[in-house]
Amino acid sequence: MILSPRALRALLLSLISPLLFIAGAARAQVPAPPEIAARNYMLLDVTSGQVLAQKDIDAQIEPASLTKLMSAYLVFDALRSKKLTMDQKLPVSERAWKMPGSRMFIDPKMQVPVEDLIKGLIVQSGNDATVALAEGVGGTVEHFVEMMNEQAKALGMNNTTFKNPEGLPAPGHLTTARDLSILATRLMREFPEEVRIYSIKKYRYPGTPASNDTNRNTLLFRDPTVDGLKTGHTDSAGYCLIATAKRDFPNLAGGRRLLSIVLGASSENVRANESQKLLNWGFTAYDDVRLFDANQPVATPRVWKGKTDALKLGRTEPIVVSVPSGAASKVTTEVARPEPLVAPFAKNQPVGSLKIKMGDQLITELPLVALEPVEQAGVLGRTWDALRLWIK
């Protein structure tokens, strides 16, 4: 039977429509993020390492005072290496005193403890405090900026260039939302004690004016689960906010942390509202599922020519995955590794990866490492395994 063109089209549509419906239903499993009134934005699940929502996260933007996250990183690193101490007093140069923009109102007659300068940098977003710390760590502001760019490169912030430590507009002073997420997560991971300063709501150095003593991150006053991080604003950059919140969940030991980045909003209130919207959406639209604990073997494959015949593969941190709410039962894992595995293996040596899927969709792929070393067997053991491998 020969079908007319109209009948043929009808037949094809009847066959294709169910497939389109199924494909659409599969796509609908991934929650759509809310509309965010910002030039760029990003929501990162810090616990799982997954990006849950994004817009133009690799577009270069002016970071404004978000720059001070890198300045703080270098100051915290100097404290860690004992180049500075919290109670050490630093002089206030003419350059620091005359800095325009937001300030903690210090002057050259003062010798200010590092701890207070850090609070001035973070809570008051003081450009004067930032320059005083930059000079204390780098000797000069110019050398400190060189250190900032070296550290950015070391962290993998490949689309970032700093021209100053405080974030005032300067040609070429640029970064991206992705790079800022790298910096913020490393700051929280490496300096957990110091980053608590970001949750301070009010601070003023004794003897300075009472104005400008309130943290500009207004989410600290709205949401008790928000504990950082930093605001930024210039006319060209717009209103920016990197906010992080940690909430407890009964089925997730240690809770769950999200990081929102909102760049180029139209006002202080909008950046706070849009950041809160992203955080609330991320906590409700997605669940975190702990698949394996830190140092728990994901697989124990056969190893050849070793003193032991099994290699424990896993990760040194918990393996957590973010999935749409209610989809935890659909998560599957698959280990991809070389075959055969031939000793020796050093502890923490990368060996293969873990593919985490939801249905046939790859959610993420994580590298696996040897959790324990496997030394090479003696001559007899190696020879015997070589023979067995040849037969196999």
N, C-alpha and C positions, 0 to 999 in steps of 0.2 A: 504494500500500500504506500503510495506517494503522498506525503503531507504537503499541504499548501504552506507558503511562507508564514502566514499568520498562525496556523496550527502548530507549525514547528516551533515558533517563538513561544507559544503558550506551553508547549511540552517542556521546552528547555527551562522556562521560568518555574514550572512546577517541580522540576528536578533540582534547580539551583537554590530556590528560596529556602528550603529546609536547611541546606548547608550554610547559607548566609545567616540564618537564625542561630544555628549552633555556634558559628564563629563569633557572632555578635554577643551571644551569651557568655562565651569563653572570655571575650574581652571585658565584658561587664563585671567579671570577677575582680578586676583591679579597680579599686575605688578611684573616682575622679577627684582631684584636689579642688578645693574651693577657689573662687575667683579672688585673686590677690591684687590689690591696688598698689603695685610697685613696679619699677622698671625691671628689676631682677629679683628672684627669690629662690630659696632652697630650703628644704626640710630634710635633715639628716637624722636617722636613728643611730645615735652614737653607740648604743648597746650592740646592735647588729652590724653597724657599718654601712647600712644601705641608705641610698637616697630615695625618699618616699615621694617627693614632689620637687619640681624645678622649673625655672624659666631663665634661659640665657645665662647659665652659670659659668660659661667660659668667655663671656663678653667682658672686655676690660672696662673698669669703672674707677672713679675716684673714691678712695676709701674714707676720706675725711678722718675723723678721730678713731675710726676702727684701726688705723695705723698704729695706735698706741698698744694694740695687742702684741705686735712684734716688739715694741719698745719694752713692754712688760716682760716678754719672754726672755729678752737679753738681760734684763735686771734680775729676774729670778734665776737665770743661769749663773750670773755673777755671784748671787747669794749661795747657790749650790756649790760652786767651786771655791767659796770662801774669799773671793776677791772683794766682796762687800759683806757687811753685817747689818742687821736691821737697826741696831742702835748707833751705827756709825753716822757722824754728822758730815754733811756735804755743804760747801759754800754755795751761795747763790750769785751767779755772775750777772754782769750788766745785761748780757744777751738774754739770759733766762728772765730777768726782771722785766725787760721791755717786750716780752713776747705778747703779740696781740691775741685776741680771741679769749676763750675760756681760761681762767686762771685760779690758782689757790691763794694768790696775793702774797707771795713771799718777795723779799727784797734783799739787796746786798748786805744789809746789816745783820742778816740772820745766818745761822749755821743750823741746817734742818736735818733731823735724823732721817735715814733712808726709809724707815717704816712710814713716816709721815709723808715723805715725798711720793711713795708708792700709793698711799691713800689719796693724795692730791691728784696723782695721775689717773687713778681708776675712778674714784667716787666723784671728784670735781672735774675730771677730764682736763686738768690744768696743763696748759702748754708750758707754763713756767716750770712746773714740777718736772715735766717730761724732759725739758732741756737740761735742767740741773742734774737729773739722773743720767742723761746721755753723756754729759761731760764727766760725771763721776765714773761711769763705766768705760767710756771710750777715749777719755782724755779731751777730745774735741767732738763737737757735733758731727763734723764731716767724717771722722773716723768711725763714729758710732753708726752713721748711715751706711758706711761700707760693711760694717758688721751685720747690719740688718739685711742687706742684700745677699751677703754670704750665707746667712742663716736661712733666708728664704730659699735659696738654691738647694741647700742641704736638706730642707724639709720637703722638697719637691714642688714648691710653689713656682711653677715654670712660667707663669704669665704675670709675674709681679715684679715691679721695680719701685723702690722707695727713694725719695729725694729728701726727706726730712723725717724726724722722729715723731712729730706731733700730728701731722696730717693736714696742714694748711695747703691750699691748692698750689701746685707747682707743675710745670710742664713735665710729662713723663712719669708723674707719681700715680701709678696705676696698679690695680690688682683685679681679681675676679672673685665671684662668690665661691667657686670651687676652692681656690687657693685660701680664701678666708676660712673655709670649713676645715682645711688641713691644719692651719695655724691654730684655730680655736680648739680643735680636738687634741692636738699635741700639747697645747698649753694646759688643758685640763688633766691630761694623762700624766704628764711629767711633773706638774707642780700642784698636786691636789690641795696642799695646805695653803699655799699662797693664793690660789684662785678663790678662796673663801672671801677674800677682800672684796671681790666683785659683788657680793651680796649685801655689803654695808649700805644702808639706806641714807645715812647722813654722816657727814664728816666736815670738820673745820679745824684748821691748825690754830692753836692758841695765839692770840694777838693779831689775828687777821680778821677782816670784816665778816660778818655773819651771813652776808649774801652768798649765793652760789654754794650752799652747803648740802644740797640735796642731789642724790644720784638721779641722773636723767633717765635711767631705765625704769620707767613708770610701772612696768610689769612686776617689779619687786614689791610694789605696794598693792597690786591687784591680785596676784596669784601666789599663794604661799609655796608652790612647788618650783617657782622660778628662782634661780640663785645666781644669775649672771646673764650676759657678760658685758657688752659694751655698746654704747650709742655713738653716732657720728652725724655731723651736719655741716654742710657749707651750702652756699647758694647753688653752686654747680653740681654738687653730689646729691643734693636733696637730703631727706631725713632717712637715716640708716640705723638698723638695730640688729645685733647678733644676740639672740636670747637663748638660754638653755634652761630646761626644766627636767626634774627627776621625780617620777611618781612611782609609788609602790604598787605592785601587783601580786596577788596571793600565789600565783603559779610561776613567779619569776623571782628567784632569790636575788637580792641586791637591787631590785627595782629596775626601772627602765628610764633612760635618758634620751631626750630629743634636743636637737639644736636647730633653731630657725634663723635664717639670714634673710632680711628684708632690706632692699637697697633702692634708693631713689623714690621714697614715698613723699607725699605732698605736705605732710605736717608731722609734728611730734605725736599727736594723737593717732593719726592714721598708721604710722609705723608700729605703734604699740598694738592697736587693734588688729592689724594684719598679722603681726607676729603671734598674738594670742590665738587668732583664728587657725593659723597653721599648726600650732602646738596642740590645740584641742582636737583638731581633725586627725592629726597623726596618732594621738593616743587612743582615739575611738575607732578610726577606720582600719587600723592595723593592730595585730597582736604580735608579740615577740615570743618565739618558741625556742627554749633551750634544748638543743639536740644532744650535745655532749658537754661534759664538764672540762675544765682545764686539765690537760695532761691525761685525759681519758682516751684509751685507744679507740680509734674509729675503725681500724682494721688491723689484723695481725697476719699479714701474708707470709708465705714461705720464703725464706732467704737461703741462698746457696753459698757454700764455701765459707761459712761463718762458724764461730764457736757456739752459737745458738742457731736454731733452725727457724726462728720466727722474728719478724721485725714489727715493733709496735709503732703504728702511724697515728698521729693526732695533731693537736695544736696546744700551745702553751697557755692559751686563753680559752674561755668557754666559747663554744660554737653556738651562736644564737642567730636565728633567721626571723625576719619580719614578713608576715603574710597577712592578707586581708582577714579581717575579723571573722572567726568561725571556720577558717580554712586550714587549721592546724592538722587535721586528719589527712589532708591531701598531700602533705609534704613527704617526699621520698629523697633518699640519698644514694649516690653512686660514687664509688672510689675509682679514679682513673690513675693508673700507675704503670711504670715500666715492667716488662716481663721478659726474662727472669730478673729477680733481684739478687745481685751478687755482692757479698761482703767485700770490703768493710763499709760500715756506715757510722758516721759521727753523730753524736747527739745534736739535735736541732738541724740536721742536714735535710734540705727539702727533698721530698720523695713523693711525687704525684700530687693529686688534688682531690678535693671532695666536691662533687657536683650536687647542688641542692635544687630540687625541682618541685613544682606544684603542677601535678598532671604532667603534660609534656613541655611545660614552660620552664626554662632554666631561670631560677631566681638569682643565684650567685654561685660562683666557683671559688673555693678557698684553697690555698696551698697547704699541704700536709708536710709534717716533718717527722723525723725519727725521734721518738720520745726517749729512747735509750740507745746507747752505742752498741754496735755489733762488730766485734773484732774478727779479723780474718782467722780462719782455722789454720791448723798446721798443714804441712805438706801432704800428709796422708789424707786428711779430711778434704783438702782442696782437690786432690787427685780423684778421690772417690766421687765427689760431687760433680767434677768435670765429666767423669764417665757417665754418671746418671743423667746429666743434662744432655750429653751427646745421644744417649739412647732415647731420651724423651723427645 
